[in-house]
């Protein structure tokens, strides 16, 4: 993808214009906030544009020196210019690609926190144990990224693991990285409950939803049906003995959220509303994306939660991501969390390559 000198000049000029506007004495506070946000968005693009412009200018000057057009240049200088030219020619494609990536349309949700939902699928107890393994993997990955993970609700299995677990993940660029985790994760291993040593296949479904701010999703009280009831399930002395569990039904969409982990009805309602907003926002987001993108399907998959995206094979110690045909023989390291970075980085790179190719096609 070739970015013209005019486009680069426009980017740098806009950055300078915004920067100058921010220093005006008569600037209203809300206008300063708007300009600050625009500056934060355009500054990395302008830096990438400046680097491309610098390298192109250097290359042009070196070509003049090396080409013999400068009659006064001595042969040694020409030779040095030719060597320098090769260096610049090696650096320029990387700089142009970095700028092209900066210019790709941004997913507005990429900077958002995310709601992570993991549900045990086929496989009974073993699926619940695997759901627990996945949850711990994401916890450790989040720690390695410097993110904060807060448990929203958990339905634990009797043998360990989870039938369902929901958590909120906050930090820098959370959704941009975790969004590729949505789908069916499959595990192949000998369950601890299996005496015959046979390999079983189980599955768990992961859903990653961007968390909206309250202003992004307007929910009218009249659209909600709220039921208060007594919490049930295992818990021994910690089980709720008061009517504090909450079930919220969003009548227009039919989305139902239940929350009973907290002892306070108020806290359960707040957490249930947090989950509800994320689910409604995702429905709206998917609708808008399908209208914009038409029939396009990203190379890394559609994000469809029924799509099998990854297999964790314990006997062979490997993890395979089926969307990009990536196989890594480092299963323990990946399940420990930090090793997941390599898989996610590969998915991000593949998505960027697909979108750059699409942009080239358009251009």
C-alpha positions in Angstrom: 0.0 0.0 0.0 1.6 3.3 -1.2 0.8 6.4 0.9 1.2 9.6 -1.1 3.3 12.5 0.0 0.1 14.6 0.0 -1.6 12.3 2.5 1.5 12.3 4.7 1.6 16.2 4.6 -2.1 16.3 5.5 -1.6 14.0 8.6 1.3 16.1 9.9 -0.5 19.4 9.2 -3.6 18.2 11.1 -1.4 17.1 14.1 0.2 20.6 14.2 -3.1 22.3 13.9 -4.6 20.3 16.8 -1.5 21.0 18.9 -1.7 24.7 18.2 -5.5 24.8 19.0 -4.9 23.2 22.4 -2.7 26.2 23.5 -5.4 28.8 22.8 -6.2 30.9 25.9 -10.0 31.1 25.1 -10.4 27.3 24.8 -13.4 25.9 26.6 -12.8 22.9 28.9 -15.0 20.5 26.8 -13.2 21.6 23.6 -9.8 21.0 25.3 -11.0 17.4 26.1 -12.1 16.8 22.5 -8.9 18.2 21.1 -6.8 16.2 23.6 -8.5 13.0 22.5 -8.0 13.8 18.8 -4.3 14.6 19.5 -3.8 11.3 21.3 -5.3 9.5 18.3 -3.4 11.4 15.6 0.1 11.7 17.3 1.1 8.1 16.7 -0.1 8.3 13.0 1.8 11.6 12.5 5.0 10.0 14.0 4.7 7.1 11.6 4.1 9.5 8.7 7.1 11.6 9.7 9.3 8.5 9.6 8.2 7.6 6.1 8.7 11.2 4.9 12.2 11.3 6.4 13.3 8.0 4.9 11.9 9.0 1.4 13.7 12.3 1.5 17.0 10.7 2.5 16.6 8.1 -0.2 16.0 10.9 -2.8 19.1 12.8 -1.7 21.2 9.7 -1.8 20.0 8.7 -5.2 21.1 12.1 -6.5 24.5 11.6 -5.0 24.9 8.0 -6.1 23.6 8.5 -9.6 26.4 10.8 -10.7 24.1 13.8 -11.3 26.3 15.7 -8.9 29.4 16.3 -11.0 31.4 17.5 -8.0 30.8 14.3 -5.9 33.9 12.1 -5.6 33.7 8.3 -6.3 34.1 7.5 -2.6 31.1 9.6 -1.7 29.1 7.9 -4.4 30.0 4.5 -3.0 29.0 5.5 0.5 25.8 7.0 -0.8 25.0 3.7 -2.6 25.6 1.7 0.6 23.4 4.1 2.6 20.7 3.7 -0.1 20.6 0.0 0.4 20.1 0.6 4.2 17.2 3.0 3.6 15.6 0.7 1.0 15.6 -2.0 3.7 14.0 0.3 6.3 11.4 2.0 4.1 8.9 -0.9 3.6 8.7 -1.5 7.3 8.0 2.2 8.0 5.4 2.3 5.2 3.7 -0.8 6.6 3.7 0.7 10.1 2.0 3.8 8.7 -0.5 1.8 6.7 -1.4 -0.1 10.0 -1.9 3.2 11.8 -4.3 4.3 9.0 -6.4 1.2 9.1 -10.0 1.9 10.3 -10.0 1.3 14.0 -12.5 -0.9 15.8 -14.0 1.6 18.3 -14.3 -1.2 20.8 -10.6 -2.1 20.7 -9.7 0.2 23.6 -12.6 -1.0 25.7 -12.5 -3.3 28.8 -14.0 -6.7 28.1 -16.5 -9.1 29.6 -15.0 -12.6 29.5 -17.6 -15.4 29.6 -16.5 -19.1 29.7 -19.0 -22.0 29.6 -18.4 -25.7 29.9 -19.6 -27.4 26.7 -19.8 -31.1 25.8 -17.8 -33.4 28.1 -19.5 -33.2 31.5 -17.1 -32.9 34.5 -14.1 -32.8 32.2 -15.5 -29.9 30.3 -16.0 -28.0 33.6 -12.4 -28.7 34.6 -11.2 -27.5 31.2 -13.3 -24.3 31.6 -11.4 -23.7 34.9 -8.1 -24.3 33.1 -9.0 -21.7 30.5 -10.1 -19.2 33.1 -6.8 -19.5 35.0 -5.0 -19.2 31.6 -6.7 -15.8 31.0 -6.1 -14.7 34.6 -2.4 -15.3 34.2 -2.3 -13.7 30.7 -4.1 -10.7 32.1 -1.6 -10.4 35.0 1.3 -10.6 32.4 -0.3 -7.7 30.5 -0.8 -5.6 33.6 -4.6 -5.8 33.4 -7.1 -6.2 36.2 -9.5 -9.1 36.3 -12.6 -9.0 38.5 -14.9 -12.0 38.9 -18.5 -11.1 38.2 -20.1 -14.5 38.7 -19.1 -18.2 38.9 -21.1 -21.4 38.8 -18.6 -23.9 40.1 -18.7 -27.7 39.3 -18.7 -30.3 42.1 -15.4 -31.8 40.8 -13.7 -28.5 40.3 -13.6 -26.0 37.4 -16.7 -24.1 36.3 -19.9 -24.8 34.5 -19.9 -21.1 33.8 -17.7 -18.2 34.8 -17.9 -14.5 34.0 -15.3 -11.8 34.6 -14.6 -8.2 33.7 -11.1 -7.4 32.4 -9.8 -3.8 32.4 -6.6 -2.3 31.2 -4.9 -1.0 28.0 -6.1 -2.5 24.7 -8.0 -5.4 26.4 -10.6 -6.0 23.8 -8.1 -5.5 20.9 -6.3 -8.7 22.1 -8.9 -10.8 23.7 -11.5 -10.4 20.9 -9.9 -13.3 19.0 -10.6 -15.7 21.8 -14.4 -15.9 21.1 -15.4 -19.4 20.0 -15.2 -23.1 20.9 -12.0 -24.3 22.6 -11.5 -28.1 22.5 -9.4 -30.2 24.8 -8.0 -33.7 24.1 -6.7 -35.5 27.2 -7.1 -38.4 29.6 -9.5 -37.1 32.3 -8.5 -37.6 36.0 -11.7 -39.5 36.4 -10.8 -42.0 33.6 -9.3 -45.2 34.9 -8.8 -46.8 31.5 -6.4 -44.2 30.3 -8.6 -43.3 27.3 -8.3 -39.9 25.7 -11.5 -37.9 25.9 -12.5 -34.8 23.8 -14.3 -32.0 25.7 -15.1 -28.4 24.9 -15.7 -25.0 26.4 -17.2 -21.9 24.8 -15.5 -18.5 25.3 -17.3 -15.2 24.6 -15.4 -11.9 24.8 -17.7 -8.8 24.7 -16.5 -5.2 24.8 -17.8 -3.4 27.8 -19.6 -0.2 27.0 -19.8 2.9 29.1 -23.2 3.7 30.5 -23.7 6.5 28.0 -23.2 4.0 25.1 -26.2 1.9 26.0 -29.4 3.6 27.0 -31.7 1.2 28.8 -35.1 2.5 29.9 -36.4 1.2 33.2 -39.6 0.2 31.4 -37.6 -2.2 29.2 -36.5 -4.2 32.3 -38.2 -6.9 34.2 -36.4 -7.4 37.5 -37.0 -10.5 39.7 -35.5 -10.8 43.2 -35.2 -14.3 44.7 -33.3 -16.4 47.2 -29.9 -17.6 46.0 -29.5 -21.3 45.5 -26.8 -23.9 44.9 -23.8 -25.1 46.9 -22.2 -22.7 49.3 -22.5 -24.2 52.8 -22.4 -21.4 55.4 -21.9 -18.8 52.7 -25.1 -19.4 50.8 -27.4 -16.4 50.9 -30.3 -16.7 53.3 -32.0 -13.5 52.1 -33.7 -12.6 48.9 -30.7 -11.0 47.3 -30.3 -12.9 44.0 -31.3 -10.8 40.9 -32.7 -11.9 37.5 -32.9 -9.1 34.9 -34.8 -9.6 31.7 -34.3 -7.0 28.9 -37.8 -7.2 27.3 -37.0 -5.8 23.8 -34.1 -8.2 23.2 -35.1 -11.1 25.4 -31.6 -11.1 27.0 -31.7 -12.6 30.6 -28.9 -12.0 33.2 -28.9 -13.6 36.6 -26.5 -12.7 39.4 -26.3 -14.2 42.9 -22.7 -14.1 43.9 -22.9 -11.1 46.2 -24.8 -11.0 49.5 -26.1 -7.5 48.7 -29.1 -7.2 46.3 -27.8 -3.8 45.3 -24.3 -5.3 44.3 -26.0 -8.2 42.4 -28.1 -5.8 40.5 -25.1 -3.5 39.6 -23.1 -6.5 38.3 -26.1 -7.9 36.4 -26.6 -4.5 34.7 -22.9 -4.5 33.8 -23.2 -7.8 32.0 -26.5 -6.8 30.4 -25.1 -3.6 29.0 -22.1 -5.5 27.5 -24.5 -8.1 25.8 -26.8 -5.4 24.4 -23.8 -3.4 23.2 -22.4 -6.5 21.4 -25.7 -7.1 19.6 -25.7 -3.5 18.4 -22.1 -3.7 17.5 -22.5 -6.9 15.5 -25.4 -5.4 13.6 -23.5 -2.3 12.7 -20.4 -4.3 11.6 -22.4 -6.6 9.4 -24.0 -3.6 7.7 -20.5 -2.0 7.1 -18.6 -5.1 6.2 -21.2 -6.8 4.1 -20.2 -10.4 3.5 -16.6 -10.0 4.4 -15.2 -12.5 6.9 -11.9 -11.8 8.5 -9.2 -14.5 8.0 -9.1 -15.1 11.7 -12.7 -16.1 11.8 -16.1 -14.5 12.3 -16.1 -14.5 16.1 -19.0 -16.9 15.9 -19.2 -18.6 19.3 -20.2 -21.9 17.6 -17.0 -21.9 15.6 -14.2 -24.3 16.8 -11.2 -22.1 16.9 -8.5 -24.0 19.0 -7.5 -27.4 20.2 -5.4 -28.2 23.2 -3.9 -31.7 22.8 -2.3 -32.9 26.0 -0.9 -36.3 24.8 1.1 -34.4 22.1 1.7 -31.3 24.2 0.4 -29.1 21.4 -2.0 -26.2 20.9 -3.4 -25.6 17.4 -5.3 -22.5 16.3 -7.4 -23.7 13.4 -8.1 -20.3 11.9 -4.5 -19.5 11.0 -3.1 -23.1 11.0 -0.7 -22.3 13.9 0.6 -25.2 15.9 2.8 -24.7 18.9 4.3 -27.6 21.0 4.3 -25.7 24.2 0.9 -26.5 25.7 2.0 -26.1 29.4 3.5 -22.7 28.8 0.4 -21.5 26.9 -2.0 -22.7 29.7 0.3 -21.0 32.2 -0.8 -17.7 30.5 2.4 -15.9 29.3 2.8 -18.4 26.4 -0.7 -17.3 25.1 0.9 -14.0 23.9 2.5 -15.8 20.9 -0.9 -17.2 19.8 -2.7 -13.9 20.3 0.1 -11.8 18.6 -0.1 -14.2 15.6 -3.9 -13.7 15.3 -3.5 -9.9 15.6 -0.8 -10.0 12.8 -3.0 -12.2 10.6 -5.9 -9.9 11.0 -3.8 -6.8 10.2 -2.4 -8.5 7.1 -6.0 -9.4 5.9 -7.2 -5.9 6.4 -4.1 -4.4 4.7 -4.7 -6.7 1.7 -8.3 -5.6 1.6 -7.2 -1.9 1.7 -4.8 -2.6 -1.2 -7.6 -4.2 -3.1 -9.8 -1.2 -2.6 -7.0 1.2 -3.5 
